[in-house]
Amino acid sequence: MTEEEMRKRLLALRLEHRDLDAAIDALTSAGTRDQLQIARLKKRKLLLRDQIAMIEDYLIPDIIA
């Protein structure tokens, strides 16, 4: 995967992460009793966060000063 493809993937992951956050907020504020669905969305959101962190770590290497 090229750096440009990784940057596009990163943008897509961030967008999906934001969408999941909005969906979770909407379900909780609506008083939905479907805790299983909310838990699944939160788990997916955590997996996305891990993928985002992995790509960011690759694209922005640590520089020891």
Backbone as XML, in Angstrom:
<?xml version="1.0"?>
<chain id="A" units="angstrom">
  <residue number="1" name="MET">
    <atom name="N" x="0.849" y="-1.171" z="0.000"/>
    <atom name="CA" x="0.000" y="0.000" z="0.000"/>
    <atom name="C" x="0.902" y="1.244" z="0.000"/>
  </residue>
  <residue number="2" name="THR">
    <atom name="N" x="0.627" y="2.152" z="-0.906"/>
    <atom name="CA" x="1.435" y="3.367" z="-0.995"/>
    <atom name="C" x="1.032" y="4.339" z="0.114"/>
  </residue>
  <residue number="3" name="GLU">
    <atom name="N" x="1.857" y="5.354" z="0.305"/>
    <atom name="CA" x="1.570" y="6.343" z="1.335"/>
    <atom name="C" x="0.263" y="7.080" z="1.037"/>
  </residue>
  <residue number="4" name="GLU">
    <atom name="N" x="0.029" y="7.382" z="-0.223"/>
    <atom name="CA" x="-1.207" y="8.071" z="-0.616"/>
    <atom name="C" x="-2.430" y="7.202" z="-0.320"/>
  </residue>
  <residue number="5" name="GLU">
    <atom name="N" x="-2.333" y="5.915" z="-0.600"/>
    <atom name="CA" x="-3.439" y="5.000" z="-0.302"/>
    <atom name="C" x="-3.678" y="4.913" z="1.208"/>
  </residue>
  <residue number="6" name="MET">
    <atom name="N" x="-2.589" y="4.943" z="1.965"/>
    <atom name="CA" x="-2.722" y="4.898" z="3.416"/>
    <atom name="C" x="-3.403" y="6.159" z="3.940"/>
  </residue>
  <residue number="7" name="ARG">
    <atom name="N" x="-3.068" y="7.297" z="3.360"/>
    <atom name="CA" x="-3.707" y="8.551" z="3.779"/>
    <atom name="C" x="-5.202" y="8.543" z="3.453"/>
  </residue>
  <residue number="8" name="LYS">
    <atom name="N" x="-5.569" y="8.007" z="2.287"/>
    <atom name="CA" x="-6.982" y="7.910" z="1.927"/>
    <atom name="C" x="-7.704" y="6.961" z="2.867"/>
  </residue>
  <residue number="9" name="ARG">
    <atom name="N" x="-7.068" y="5.838" z="3.196"/>
    <atom name="CA" x="-7.653" y="4.873" z="4.118"/>
    <atom name="C" x="-7.839" y="5.509" z="5.502"/>
  </residue>
  <residue number="10" name="LEU">
    <atom name="N" x="-6.859" y="6.297" z="5.918"/>
    <atom name="CA" x="-6.927" y="6.977" z="7.203"/>
    <atom name="C" x="-8.123" y="7.933" z="7.255"/>
  </residue>
  <residue number="11" name="LEU">
    <atom name="N" x="-8.323" y="8.678" z="6.190"/>
    <atom name="CA" x="-9.476" y="9.584" z="6.131"/>
    <atom name="C" x="-10.790" y="8.820" z="6.198"/>
  </residue>
  <residue number="12" name="ALA">
    <atom name="N" x="-10.868" y="7.699" z="5.488"/>
    <atom name="CA" x="-12.083" y="6.892" z="5.496"/>
    <atom name="C" x="-12.343" y="6.314" z="6.886"/>
  </residue>
  <residue number="13" name="LEU">
    <atom name="N" x="-11.292" y="5.856" z="7.562"/>
    <atom name="CA" x="-11.448" y="5.310" z="8.907"/>
    <atom name="C" x="-11.905" y="6.387" z="9.892"/>
  </residue>
  <residue number="14" name="ARG">
    <atom name="N" x="-11.331" y="7.573" z="9.768"/>
    <atom name="CA" x="-11.733" y="8.672" z="10.660"/>
    <atom name="C" x="-13.189" y="9.050" z="10.444"/>
  </residue>
  <residue number="15" name="LEU">
    <atom name="N" x="-13.622" y="9.062" z="9.192"/>
    <atom name="CA" x="-15.013" y="9.380" z="8.885"/>
    <atom name="C" x="-15.954" y="8.331" z="9.474"/>
  </residue>
  <residue number="16" name="GLU">
    <atom name="N" x="-15.603" y="7.062" z="9.306"/>
    <atom name="CA" x="-16.434" y="5.993" z="9.860"/>
    <atom name="C" x="-16.463" y="6.078" z="11.393"/>
  </residue>
  <residue number="17" name="HIS">
    <atom name="N" x="-15.333" y="6.421" z="11.992"/>
    <atom name="CA" x="-15.252" y="6.565" z="13.449"/>
    <atom name="C" x="-16.190" y="7.669" z="13.936"/>
  </residue>
  <residue number="18" name="ARG">
    <atom name="N" x="-16.185" y="8.797" z="13.233"/>
    <atom name="CA" x="-17.090" y="9.900" z="13.586"/>
    <atom name="C" x="-18.551" y="9.505" z="13.421"/>
  </residue>
  <residue number="19" name="ASP">
    <atom name="N" x="-18.843" y="8.773" z="12.331"/>
    <atom name="CA" x="-20.216" y="8.331" z="12.087"/>
    <atom name="C" x="-20.696" y="7.389" z="13.193"/>
  </residue>
  <residue number="20" name="LEU">
    <atom name="N" x="-19.819" y="6.491" z="13.620"/>
    <atom name="CA" x="-20.177" y="5.584" z="14.704"/>
    <atom name="C" x="-20.412" y="6.353" z="15.998"/>
  </residue>
  <residue number="21" name="ASP">
    <atom name="N" x="-19.598" y="7.341" z="16.234"/>
    <atom name="CA" x="-19.762" y="8.167" z="17.428"/>
    <atom name="C" x="-21.126" y="8.856" z="17.412"/>
  </residue>
  <residue number="22" name="ALA">
    <atom name="N" x="-21.503" y="9.377" z="16.276"/>
    <atom name="CA" x="-22.813" y="10.036" z="16.147"/>
    <atom name="C" x="-23.948" y="9.029" z="16.328"/>
  </residue>
  <residue number="23" name="ALA">
    <atom name="N" x="-23.786" y="7.831" z="15.777"/>
    <atom name="CA" x="-24.825" y="6.812" z="15.902"/>
    <atom name="C" x="-24.984" y="6.372" z="17.358"/>
  </residue>
  <residue number="24" name="ILE">
    <atom name="N" x="-23.865" y="6.208" z="18.050"/>
    <atom name="CA" x="-23.915" y="5.820" z="19.459"/>
    <atom name="C" x="-24.594" y="6.913" z="20.283"/>
  </residue>
  <residue number="25" name="ASP">
    <atom name="N" x="-24.245" y="8.151" z="20.020"/>
    <atom name="CA" x="-24.871" y="9.268" z="20.734"/>
    <atom name="C" x="-26.371" y="9.323" z="20.473"/>
  </residue>
  <residue number="26" name="ALA">
    <atom name="N" x="-26.762" y="9.103" z="19.227"/>
    <atom name="CA" x="-28.185" y="9.147" z="18.878"/>
    <atom name="C" x="-28.955" y="8.031" z="19.581"/>
  </residue>
  <residue number="27" name="LEU">
    <atom name="N" x="-28.370" y="6.838" z="19.618"/>
    <atom name="CA" x="-29.048" y="5.713" z="20.273"/>
    <atom name="C" x="-29.164" y="5.918" z="21.780"/>
  </residue>
  <residue number="28" name="THR">
    <atom name="N" x="-28.116" y="6.424" z="22.387"/>
    <atom name="CA" x="-28.168" y="6.616" z="23.833"/>
    <atom name="C" x="-29.090" y="7.766" z="24.221"/>
  </residue>
  <residue number="29" name="SER">
    <atom name="N" x="-29.098" y="8.829" z="23.437"/>
    <atom name="CA" x="-29.975" y="9.961" z="23.763"/>
    <atom name="C" x="-31.439" y="9.643" z="23.484"/>
  </residue>
  <residue number="30" name="ALA">
    <atom name="N" x="-31.691" y="8.706" z="22.563"/>
    <atom name="CA" x="-33.070" y="8.324" z="22.248"/>
    <atom name="C" x="-33.621" y="7.352" z="23.289"/>
  </residue>
  <residue number="31" name="GLY">
    <atom name="N" x="-32.767" y="6.915" z="24.209"/>
    <atom name="CA" x="-33.231" y="6.003" z="25.246"/>
    <atom name="C" x="-33.426" y="4.591" z="24.750"/>
  </residue>
  <residue number="32" name="THR">
    <atom name="N" x="-32.688" y="4.226" z="23.732"/>
    <atom name="CA" x="-32.792" y="2.878" z="23.178"/>
    <atom name="C" x="-32.372" y="1.854" z="24.215"/>
  </residue>
  <residue number="33" name="ARG">
    <atom name="N" x="-33.139" y="0.818" z="24.314"/>
    <atom name="CA" x="-32.829" y="-0.226" z="25.277"/>
    <atom name="C" x="-31.979" y="-1.339" z="24.661"/>
  </residue>
  <residue number="34" name="ASP">
    <atom name="N" x="-31.589" y="-1.179" z="23.429"/>
    <atom name="CA" x="-30.796" y="-2.198" z="22.742"/>
    <atom name="C" x="-29.313" y="-2.016" z="23.085"/>
  </residue>
  <residue number="35" name="GLN">
    <atom name="N" x="-28.964" y="-2.457" z="24.284"/>
    <atom name="CA" x="-27.596" y="-2.304" z="24.748"/>
    <atom name="C" x="-26.617" y="-3.150" z="23.946"/>
  </residue>
  <residue number="36" name="LEU">
    <atom name="N" x="-27.083" y="-4.255" z="23.400"/>
    <atom name="CA" x="-26.220" y="-5.110" z="22.590"/>
    <atom name="C" x="-25.771" y="-4.375" z="21.329"/>
  </residue>
  <residue number="37" name="GLN">
    <atom name="N" x="-26.681" y="-3.683" z="20.692"/>
    <atom name="CA" x="-26.331" y="-2.930" z="19.496"/>
    <atom name="C" x="-25.347" y="-1.808" z="19.828"/>
  </residue>
  <residue number="38" name="ILE">
    <atom name="N" x="-25.578" y="-1.124" z="20.929"/>
    <atom name="CA" x="-24.671" y="-0.053" z="21.343"/>
    <atom name="C" x="-23.289" y="-0.624" z="21.651"/>
  </residue>
  <residue number="39" name="ALA">
    <atom name="N" x="-23.246" y="-1.761" z="22.322"/>
    <atom name="CA" x="-21.960" y="-2.398" z="22.646"/>
    <atom name="C" x="-21.214" y="-2.802" z="21.375"/>
  </residue>
  <residue number="40" name="ARG">
    <atom name="N" x="-21.942" y="-3.298" z="20.388"/>
    <atom name="CA" x="-21.300" y="-3.681" z="19.113"/>
    <atom name="C" x="-20.727" y="-2.457" z="18.400"/>
  </residue>
  <residue number="41" name="LEU">
    <atom name="N" x="-21.482" y="-1.368" z="18.414"/>
    <atom name="CA" x="-21.000" y="-0.145" z="17.780"/>
    <atom name="C" x="-19.751" y="0.380" z="18.493"/>
  </residue>
  <residue number="42" name="LYS">
    <atom name="N" x="-19.753" y="0.310" z="19.812"/>
    <atom name="CA" x="-18.588" y="0.767" z="20.572"/>
    <atom name="C" x="-17.374" y="-0.108" z="20.302"/>
  </residue>
  <residue number="43" name="LYS">
    <atom name="N" x="-17.592" y="-1.405" z="20.176"/>
    <atom name="CA" x="-16.483" y="-2.317" z="19.876"/>
    <atom name="C" x="-15.911" y="-2.016" z="18.500"/>
  </residue>
  <residue number="44" name="ARG">
    <atom name="N" x="-16.786" y="-1.798" z="17.526"/>
    <atom name="CA" x="-16.342" y="-1.442" z="16.172"/>
    <atom name="C" x="-15.557" y="-0.132" z="16.199"/>
  </residue>
  <residue number="45" name="LYS">
    <atom name="N" x="-16.031" y="0.814" z="17.002"/>
    <atom name="CA" x="-15.362" y="2.102" z="17.114"/>
    <atom name="C" x="-13.953" y="1.938" z="17.686"/>
  </residue>
  <residue number="46" name="LEU">
    <atom name="N" x="-13.796" y="1.068" z="18.679"/>
    <atom name="CA" x="-12.467" y="0.805" z="19.246"/>
    <atom name="C" x="-11.541" y="0.141" z="18.226"/>
  </residue>
  <residue number="47" name="LEU">
    <atom name="N" x="-12.077" y="-0.775" z="17.439"/>
    <atom name="CA" x="-11.260" y="-1.419" z="16.401"/>
    <atom name="C" x="-10.795" y="-0.399" z="15.365"/>
  </residue>
  <residue number="48" name="LEU">
    <atom name="N" x="-11.689" y="0.513" z="15.007"/>
    <atom name="CA" x="-11.324" y="1.571" z="14.064"/>
    <atom name="C" x="-10.230" y="2.451" z="14.651"/>
  </residue>
  <residue number="49" name="ARG">
    <atom name="N" x="-10.350" y="2.762" z="15.940"/>
    <atom name="CA" x="-9.344" y="3.607" z="16.594"/>
    <atom name="C" x="-7.977" y="2.937" z="16.567"/>
  </residue>
  <residue number="50" name="ASP">
    <atom name="N" x="-7.951" y="1.622" z="16.757"/>
    <atom name="CA" x="-6.683" y="0.888" z="16.690"/>
    <atom name="C" x="-6.086" y="0.948" z="15.286"/>
  </residue>
  <residue number="51" name="GLN">
    <atom name="N" x="-6.928" y="0.792" z="14.276"/>
    <atom name="CA" x="-6.451" y="0.860" z="12.895"/>
    <atom name="C" x="-5.944" y="2.259" z="12.574"/>
  </residue>
  <residue number="52" name="ILE">
    <atom name="N" x="-6.645" y="3.270" z="13.035"/>
    <atom name="CA" x="-6.222" y="4.655" z="12.817"/>
    <atom name="C" x="-4.862" y="4.890" z="13.456"/>
  </residue>
  <residue number="53" name="ALA">
    <atom name="N" x="-4.697" y="4.433" z="14.685"/>
    <atom name="CA" x="-3.429" y="4.620" z="15.392"/>
    <atom name="C" x="-2.287" y="3.906" z="14.673"/>
  </residue>
  <residue number="54" name="MET">
    <atom name="N" x="-2.548" y="2.723" z="14.156"/>
    <atom name="CA" x="-1.519" y="1.963" z="13.456"/>
    <atom name="C" x="-1.057" y="2.703" z="12.192"/>
  </residue>
  <residue number="55" name="ILE">
    <atom name="N" x="-1.998" y="3.220" z="11.433"/>
    <atom name="CA" x="-1.643" y="3.942" z="10.208"/>
    <atom name="C" x="-0.933" y="5.248" z="10.550"/>
  </residue>
  <residue number="56" name="GLU">
    <atom name="N" x="-1.416" y="5.951" z="11.572"/>
    <atom name="CA" x="-0.762" y="7.200" z="11.980"/>
    <atom name="C" x="0.670" y="6.941" z="12.430"/>
  </residue>
  <residue number="57" name="ASP">
    <atom name="N" x="0.885" y="5.867" z="13.163"/>
    <atom name="CA" x="2.236" y="5.532" z="13.611"/>
    <atom name="C" x="3.159" y="5.257" z="12.432"/>
  </residue>
  <residue number="58" name="TYR">
    <atom name="N" x="2.617" y="4.638" z="11.402"/>
    <atom name="CA" x="3.425" y="4.349" z="10.217"/>
    <atom name="C" x="3.728" y="5.630" z="9.435"/>
  </residue>
  <residue number="59" name="LEU">
    <atom name="N" x="2.722" y="6.493" z="9.294"/>
    <atom name="CA" x="2.893" y="7.702" z="8.501"/>
    <atom name="C" x="3.710" y="8.774" z="9.223"/>
  </residue>
  <residue number="60" name="ILE">
    <atom name="N" x="3.621" y="8.800" z="10.550"/>
    <atom name="CA" x="4.330" y="9.806" z="11.322"/>
    <atom name="C" x="5.317" y="9.084" z="12.235"/>
  </residue>
  <residue number="61" name="PRO">
    <atom name="N" x="6.510" y="8.820" z="11.742"/>
    <atom name="CA" x="7.482" y="8.065" z="12.543"/>
    <atom name="C" x="7.986" y="8.887" z="13.725"/>
  </residue>
  <residue number="62" name="ASP">
    <atom name="N" x="8.381" y="8.180" z="14.780"/>
    <atom name="CA" x="8.947" y="8.834" z="15.956"/>
    <atom name="C" x="10.339" y="9.349" z="15.614"/>
  </residue>
  <residue number="63" name="ILE">
    <atom name="N" x="10.603" y="10.578" z="15.990"/>
    <atom name="CA" x="11.913" y="11.174" z="15.762"/>
    <atom name="C" x="12.545" y="11.402" z="17.126"/>
  </residue>
  <residue number="64" name="ILE">
    <atom name="N" x="13.639" y="10.726" z="17.347"/>
    <atom name="CA" x="14.334" y="10.876" z="18.622"/>
    <atom name="C" x="15.226" y="12.104" z="18.546"/>
  </residue>
  <residue number="65" name="ALA">
    <atom name="N" x="14.966" y="13.061" z="19.425"/>
    <atom name="CA" x="15.729" y="14.317" z="19.408"/>
    <atom name="C" x="16.851" y="14.280" z="20.412"/>
  </residue>
</chain>
